[in-house]
């Protein structure tokens, strides 16, 4: 049996003049939604531009060099950044295969070789205006952390997934030490995990599982290179103890605990690999990336909204027999390009205005400069009038 098949749905109500009228009527609903998206894009851009750069808050934190300083009461309730060697005295394992070790955290990733259903939908028009919706269902086997429930497949008889036997798991140490300072890790963001190279030194083997490579444990009837349906592979990523790192948090009772900034409402507690400059630089990079991503999101939503606003115009072209679909496609390309230009200009203006409004000093400067320009123009106009003959 083929692992893909297609279904077709025909909408004959879109043929002829009546179909064009019906399209145009429906397009006005799309235009209204487009107007709402257009308005929403300004809200997204405003929200994004008013977010606080957390690296600026970190720059104001009290810096502690753990190799030279010890806990003292003068630090109580201060936001601190502490740097030094990060160590853990906790033994962490998963009670299955990973032997206990001085880890800060581990992540067990369990994947099953399972059927995956993918659905693609394409809408097109025939020459007489009939709208055709083509839906194709495809099936192939992949390694999946969360296998799909095959009962929900369009074709579930030939593509039945077994139940996943072992679940993913994450475990983290309650605290670490940097010098003489205890870092309580609850609500802290962690540095990136690293792949654990598997061997008999760190893995407890059993009868049903083998070390198939330095990255994967394997369980099943096939092999890692040629798996069968229901086979399982397991990998681990960890944060090992003993690296040079930096923690950002709040000093409380001789410990560094999580810090929630009241102004931004954000949890800024972080554990980084590297020194203070690297930690602050990473926060700055994250802020910049997030800023530009949401600028792109705002631009896209604005562009989509403007395109949808032009939908009644595109839909009305279907009144022309045979060539209506072609004319509508051409108009769609033109309106899409025009919408993009408008969106870029409006997005740039919005970003510029919001950044002026949120910075009081820049706003005052703009007002002063604008006032000076107005006075200068008035002065020039006054001199010109005096020179005119009476």
LOBA-957613 format. One record per residue (C-alpha): x, y, z. Coordinates in steps of 0.001 Angstrom, whole numbers, padded with zeros to 6 digits, always signed. Layout:
N
XYZ/...
***
This chain:
390
+000000+000000+000000/+001246+003478-000877/+002444+005682+002014/+000724+008729+000594/-002667+009533-000891/-004625+012626-001849/-008191+013817-001403/-009986+016439-003510/-012796+018785-002518/-014602+020823-005192/-016426+024071-004509/-018624+024801-007553/-020191+027875-005944/-017171+029968-006978/-017863+029588-010727/-019210+032380-012916/-020428+035898-012024/-022218+034675-008901/-019000+033042-007723/-017099+036304-008236/-019752+038168-006231/-019519+035568-003475/-015721+035830-003398/-015908+039611-003141/-018396+039405-000271/-016177+036981+001630/-013148+039140+000895/-014650+042032+002868/-014548+039795+005949/-010880+039096+005237/-010282+042837+004831/-011741+043468+008299/-009427+040845+009806/-006559+042469+007907/-007431+045826+009473/-007290+044235+012948/-003903+042670+012156/-002667+046047+010916/-003642+047670+014227/-002186+044761+016244/+001191+045122+014515/+001658+048565+016068/+000962+047073+019505/+003579+044378+018948/+006164+046899+017786/+005452+049203+020733/+005662+046333+023241/+008923+045134+021708/+010611+048538+021676/+009718+049214+025325/+011299+045974+026617/+014209+046502+029008/+017722+045400+028096/+018565+043087+031012/+022296+043465+030364/+022006+047083+031580/+020591+045819+034884/+023395+043256+035134/+025963+046002+034583/+024690+047726+037726/+025007+044587+039884/+027636+044357+042633/+030565+042287+041316/+032038+039542+043500/+035284+037753+042740/+034825+034465+044599/+038585+033833+044678/+039158+036978+046751/+035919+037575+048667/+033870+035681+051223/+030203+036062+052268/+029516+039120+054454/+026427+040915+055744/+027167+044094+053746/+025948+042296+050638/+022499+041542+052067/+019653+042092+049535/+022035+043326+046850/+021867+042196+043236/+025224+040555+042619/+027247+038961+039859/+029693+036421+041218/+032429+034761+039191/+034721+031824+039875/+034897+028035+039682/+031434+026402+039697/+031326+023109+041595/+028641+020691+042761/+028731+018334+045727/+025560+016473+044678/+025536+013027+043028/+022985+013000+040181/+021838+009990+038127/+018566+008860+036521/+018079+005505+038329/+017922+003777+034938/+021117+003893+032931/+023044+007047+033895/+025382+006426+036822/+025413+009101+039585/+028094+011752+039118/+028936+015313+040188/+026662+016893+037596/+024798+020173+037808/+022019+018863+035552/+021180+016209+032996/+018565+015835+030280/+017566+012363+029106/+016159+012387+025571/+014213+009289+024535/+013193+008826+020895/+011099+006070+019333/+011166+005050+015682/+007570+005758+014713/+005179+006581+011918/+004782+010300+011192/+001789+011666+009307/+002278+014880+007370/-000548+016753+005681/-000182+019274+002880/-003055+021308+001465/-003076+023198-001814/-005890+025335-003194/-006141+026074-006898/-008725+027045-009469/-009849+025372-012634/-010542+027397-015775/-014260+027664-015065/-013573+029187-011618/-014195+026028-009579/-012089+026050-006407/-010279+022786-005724/-008780+021862-002379/-006191+019075-002635/-005105+017431+000614/-002234+014944+000580/-001451+012644+003511/+002066+011200+003627/+003566+008645+005997/+007170+007901+006838/+009109+006597+009816/+011261+008939+011900/+012905+009121+015318/+010437+011113+017462/+010521+012244+021092/+006744+012505+021129/+005315+010012+018637/+001945+010935+017154/-001144+009065+018296/-001782+006852+015268/-005481+006613+016181/-005785+010154+014840/-004154+009320+011501/-006235+009504+008339/-004979+006001+007561/-004440+004407+010962/-004800+000760+009973/-001542+000510+008030/+000332+003007+010205/-000055+002030+013843/+002428+003338+016422/+003241+001335+019555/+003315+002978+022995/+006552+004669+024037/+007961+002726+027005/+010492+005185+028482/+009920+008917+028957/+012208+011917+028749/+013638+013143+032030/+015415+016214+033439/+017089+016562+036804/+018964+019514+038281/+021082+020035+041372/+019497+022126+044103/+022618+024286+044476/+026226+024800+043418/+029159+026597+044975/+031302+029380+043582/+034142+029765+046042/+032585+030080+049510/+029255+031263+048085/+026308+028884+047809/+024128+029449+044705/+020543+028223+045160/+019496+027200+041649/+015720+027300+042004/+014290+029526+039214/+017756+029995+037667/+018351+029769+033923/+021169+027346+033143/+024027+027452+030649/+023715+025254+027530/+023790+021483+028009/+026546+019459+026328/+026300+016020+024739/+027518+013256+027068/+029839+010716+025449/+028480+007338+026541/+030684+004553+027861/+030614+001817+030497/+032171+004337+032905/+029023+006468+033022/+026314+004026+031816/+024780+001109+033728/+023916-001522+031106/+021038-004017+031273/+019944-007016+029221/+017597-005016+027006/+019865-002067+026125/+023268-001584+024497/+025668+001284+023848/+025165+001642+020106/+027520+004632+019729/+029173+007280+021877/+025926+009283+021598/+023109+006713+021798/+021855+003790+023816/+019688+001431+021769/+016775-000845+022611/+014755-002858+020100/+014653-005497+017372/+016647-003645+014721/+019793-001543+015035/+020690+002130+015282/+021543+002175+011557/+018532+000063+010502/+015803+000565+013109/+012407-001094+013119/+009063+000319+014190/+008983+000789+017978/+012771+000732+018485/+014113+003219+021040/+017292+005294+021257/+018401+007292+024303/+020878+010148+024564/+022009+012389+027416/+023037+016019+027580/+024576+017310+030800/+026077+020314+032560/+029251+019110+034210/+030702+020549+037389/+034068+022324+037606/+033864+025084+035001/+034667+028787+035278/+031343+030578+035466/+029269+033554+036574/+025988+033723+038484/+023524+036618+038591/+021161+036708+041556/+020261+038335+044851/+022350+037940+048001/+020261+036686+050919/+021452+035178+054198/+024909+034166+052898/+023416+032634+049732/+022791+033768+046182/+019109+033264+045351/+016838+034018+042415/+016233+037653+041544/+012956+038972+040122/+013276+042520+038847/+010269+044583+039997/+010409+047111+037141/+010464+044577+034321/+008618+041755+036119/+011255+039332+034831/+013334+036648+036466/+016949+037645+035782/+018581+034776+037697/+021200+033178+035461/+024143+030827+035604/+026642+031377+032797/+029798+029734+031572/+032660+032239+031412/+033463+035527+033098/+031351+038592+033792/+032083+040248+030443/+030981+037099+028625/+027821+036857+030741/+026821+040487+030132/+027711+040142+026450/+025471+037089+026131/+022555+038948+027731/+023120+041860+025347/+023208+039520+022346/+020007+037783+023450/+018253+041132+023870/+019372+042337+020418/+018314+039102+018728/+014908+039155+020434/+014473+042830+019496/+015033+042193+015785/+012983+038986+015743/+009901+040791+017064/+010541+043721+014741/+010330+041163+011953/+007163+039680+013459/+005554+043134+013659/+006565+043875+010053/+005161+040558+008810/+001819+040990+010608/+001529+044544+009267/+002291+043339+005731/-000222+040495+006033/-002887+042877+007335/-002405+045320+004449/-002471+042462+001904/-005750+041188+003358/-007148+044723+003233/-006681+044642-000565/-008431+041266-000859/-011811+042672-002092/-009997+044261-005049/-008281+040997-005982/-011457+038961-005527/-013542+041290-007719/-011328+040508-010726/-012788+036988-010852/-015839+038459-012565/-013915+038210-015834/-014370+034712-017297/-011316+032457-017733/-008734+035231-017216/-010124+036305-013821/-007872+033950-011873/-004803+035139-013821/-005661+038819-013299/-006220+038177-009591/-002782+036528-009316/-001096+039504-010995/-002970+041918-008735/-001974+039820-005707/+001709+040133-006590/+001432+043906-007104/-000545+044538-003920/+001849+042280-001999/+004839+044338-003179/+003111+047660-002448/+002062+046357+000973/+005651+045391+001735/+006966+048879+000929/+004239+050503+003048/+004924+048093+005923/+008684+048741+005911/+008147+052519+005993/+005494+052402+008745/+007540+049930+010824/+010627+052153+010622/+008592+055236+011593/+006973+053384+014521/+010341+052178+015844/+011791+055684+015524/+008860+057369+017293/+008687+054839+020145/+012420+055098+020805/+012125+058874+020987/+009144+058729+023334/+010723+056215+025721/+013922+058265+026103/+013066+061495+027872/+016427+063126+027082/+016159+062400+023364/+012542+063614+023428/+013561+066900+025079/+016374+067263+022560/+014021+066734+019620/+011571+069300+021048/+014340+071864+021566/+015775+071324+018079/+012288+071485+016524/+011521+074705+018430/+014837+076227+017304/+014119+075292+013675/+010669+076880+013902/+012129+080105+015325/+014737+080162+012587/+012083+079699+009872/+009930+082451+011422/+012953+084743+011483/+013772+084051+007819/+010138+084618+006802/+010072+087896+008769/+013192+089175+007006/+011784+088210+003631/+008553+090138+004294/+010481+093248+005322/+012351+093218+002026/+009167+092998-000057/+008029+096344-001642/+004975+097941-000086/
***
